[in-house]
């Protein structure tokens, strides 16, 4: 029989309480139900604890005592699949230290809001929301709770740089002329960089990222002299929606991905960019947003949640060590996201709007998502003057601009793209397969004015010069005159005739002897012997397309339910403390109950029972050596974390063993690194030299 999911979660919660170590189990029971009377039944006590939580008054008070920080942690637990302490630490990177987050989660467990269990699939301890409180917390745990609106310190008035069809096309023209543009390490050569700075003012960084993207998308292919444009592939790329183009370029600038990896990362980038509200988000909140969106996409075909691979923590910790190697592992996809933000800002997918009070940059969606942005061609935007200078204004798509770049040479890219038509550039166009008529048809198609007659005369002269001599390289098929017509019309051979050099002499567009032999065999012409050159021009696999998301306000938090104010919560604390002050109980018992009030465990005066407090010492400092040793020994017995202070240095970790050496003692500790993707470090510390020793309350987290 299949149980209702909520019933199963309640069973899981009960089991999590039942398997607690006895000291923690009884402490929880004493805090909420009072002193335990023997004989007792553990399951009965758990039922009573559940009944206590289900009381309307208890639930109402539990929720009313939640601060904004509490609600953010609870919301993260709710929306991150199989949330672990490490995942949560990575999600809130920069907001909490490891120890601070540990204590806050422990406190939420003591308050019965969160619980934990072992995930059978991963054998990891995961953190979950108490099912008894799910409905009460629903209004306060929306995804937007995790996405704080920025507190602006200053606004940015910079004109953002961004990609455009004209810029990409101009750079293609630059590469056509400057194929030897990169060093062996992939950086621009000094000469190339100087030329780029002259032709493309203030765009060197953008074009360096664009070059890496071209290489990783195989739009540039390596040749002996450097790189050349793969025109077939570039034209296929140019047919994509411009927003898809920019997303793919942005992702590819950070590394080479598999096809599926490229789709996932580009889709995530566009989803994030279109989900940023008008007021913007800081960088750290954008990383949170990406995590939330990836969780929402985890069930979509071809997509993988960062959370499902337990590697979202690598965003901040590994983003600085990325190379251009092929990234195949699902979790590795998240490691580029932090650096993607900078590239997305360069390319116009994001736009900087200002800086917040913490010094973090604030970003909004880029101009490419503006509703008024039009991607349709406005064809008459090209003008040619008598000096053969061509000015191209915005309006043409990348697909229509690329053929123009075959016979133009860039002169300057600024407000408009300025090119020149000269002998060398036209010769390159002829090499690319353009004819004189094709060049003029393209110019006339996009120019509102007549083409200067002197340009037509010059191109005609260059065409005659070009056709006066030709060098061919490849396989040549020669047949007798009587077999020429049969050969030219043979369906197996005719598609591979690149050029008829003379009667019965043909240049074939093939590359290997094996391919040539296969074609001849298929032709059925038995008078042709062994050959050396056939090849069919296989079309490259096109670029994957998906629907570009529309701008959305789904993460606008203006309408969300707000937690109670500090003043309202303070009223509860004052009422509980007033009740406590009126009680005639020993000071150490009063101190224990006061601590429970402070930790929001006391929900009503009924819980203020002196007999429910078991005296424990949590701190020792100064010259109290025996007190420090006692706290560490107690922490080892209960598997608790401790905090050691040495001057200004604070060490947090789990003590493993304690050895006394003369008048001092040494504790062996597993130190929890701030970067949780690293291995935990085991180190020794002298207890006597510690200025202060503190046991972090409880040991439910372990």
Number of C-alpha atoms within 10 A of each C-alpha: 3 5 8 8 9 12 12 13 17 15 12 18 23 18 15 15 22 15 11 14 12 11 11 17 18 18 19 21 19 18 22 24 18 19 17 14 7 6 6 9 9 14 13 10 17 18 12 15 18 16 12 15 20 14 10 11 12 16 18 16 16 21 18 16 22 22 15 17 12 18 20 22 21 24 21 24 23 20 19 23 22 20 21 19 18 20 25 22 22 25 26 21 21 10 12 15 14 21 20 12 18 18 16 16 24 20 19 20 20 22 20 22 24 22 24 21 17 13 12 8 6 9 9 13 17 19 25 24 21 20 19 20 18 14 9 15 21 12 12 21 23 20 20 20 23 25 22 15 19 20 15 19 13 14 13 14 9 10 8 16 14 21 20 17 21 21 20 16 22 28 22 24 23 21 19 21 18 17 18 18 20 19 12 8 7 13 14 19 15 12 10 18 19 13 15 21 13 15 21 22 12 13 18 18 13 17 21 18 19 22 25 22 23 20 21 22 24 16 20 23 14 14 10 8 10 16 19 20 19 14 16 13 18 21 18 16 21 20 16 18 15 19 18 23 19 23 25 24 25 29 30 26 24 23 21 22 23 12 12 14 22 23 22 21 25 24 24 21 24 24 20 24 27 22 24 26 19 13 15 24 28 27 16 21 22 23 24 21 24 23 22 24 20 26 20 15 18 16 11 11 7 11 19 21 26 29 24 17 15 17 20 28 24 23 23 21 17 15 18 12 8 14 12 16 11 12 18 15 12 17 20 21 23 27 24 23 25 20 18 20 21 16 24 25 21 23 26 23 28 29 27 24 23 23 20 18 11 11 12 16 22 27 28 23 27 21 16 21 20 11 9 8 9 11 14 9 13 13 16 18 16 21 20 23 14 11 12 18 18 22 19 23 17 18 19 20 21 23 17 18 22 21 19 17 21 24 25 28 25 25 18 18 21 12 9 13 21 22 22 20 18 18 16 14 20 25 20 18 21 20 13 13 10 16 14 17 11 14 19 14 11 14 19 17 13 19 18 14 14 11 17 13 9 12 18 15 11 14 20 14 13 19 17 11 11 14 9 8 7 6 4 9 8 14 19 21 18 17 16 11 11 9 13 16 13 14 22 17 11 15 13 17 19 14 15 21 19 14 13 14 13 9 12 17 17 21 21 25 21 22 15 15 15 15 17 23 18 14 20 20 15 12 16 11 15 8 8 15 9 11 18 17 23 27 19 14 10 6 9 9 8 14 18 13 12 11 8 16 15 14 18 14 12 12 16 19 18 9 7 14 13 15 18 14 13 12 9 12 17 12 11 19 19 12 12 21 19 12 13 20 11 8 13 9 14 9 9 14 18 20 15 18 24 19 13 19 21 13 15 20 21 24 23 16 13 10 19 26 20 19 13 22 20 13 10 11 13 19 17 20 17 13 13 13 20 14 17 27 22 15 20 30 18 17 24 19 13 16 18 22 27 24 19 23 17 15 10 6 9 13 17 21 22 23 25 19 16 19 13 12 9 6 7 14 17 17 21 17 23 19 19 19 17 17 18 17 17 10 11 15 11 14 13 15 16 17 24 20 17 22 20 21 27 20 22 20 16 20 18 18 17 10
